[in-house]
Amino acid sequence: MAAIAVTMAALFAIVAYVDSTYDWESAIGLCHVPVTSVTPNPNAKLSAVVFEVYCGPLPPLNAHVALVPNGRTFSRKRDVDFLVLAGSDSPKVQWTGESTLDIRLPALAKVIKRETQVGHVTVTYTEALWGE
């Protein structure tokens, strides 16, 4: 009985690791993750990547932002988003320094997730006015 429990725990750990590192949903066509913009910081060590996530028959209007080291391919699983918006267009991203990022949020955005510190990068947010 103990051997079965150990085997099941090991199998669960392997499946959890593969799920957290490999974007299998996109690989088999369940999800589409189009990148809408890539904005490198002034020293070209990081990029702010704006992307959308579509999983299902009708894509919701959404926008996500993650930081990715330059030279590495973006992965939704590996590069965790720090900003998630629903019901809006993409935010406008601008680096104001090597480790400071300003994001202009669309006027009608519903904020699902918004972090102000991502590693050593400080993120500030500006609410866009209507039509801006």
C-alpha positions, 0 to 999 in steps of 0.5 A: 500500500505504501509503494502505491502511495509513493508511486502516486505522489511521484506521478502527481509531482511529475504531472504538476511540474510538466503542467507548470513548465510546458504550455501544453494547452497551446501546443495542442490547440486548446489555447491561443496566446497572441503577443500584441507588443514587446517593449524592451527596457533601456538597457535591453535586459528585459522586455515588457510583453503584452499578450492575450489568452484565448481558451475556448470557442469565443475569445474574451477581450483581455490583456496581460503583461509579463516581464521576460529576460531578453534573449528568452522566448516568451512562455505564458507558463514560465513568465507569469503575468503581473497585470491582467485586464478584462474587457479592454484594449491593450494597455500602453507600456513605457519604460521610464528607466532601467527598472521603472515601468509605466503602464497606461490603463485603458479607460474601460478596463476591469483590473483583475490583477495589478502588482506594483513590484515585479522583481527589481522592477517598479511598476506605476499605473496611470488611468487613461482618460476617455478616448485617450 
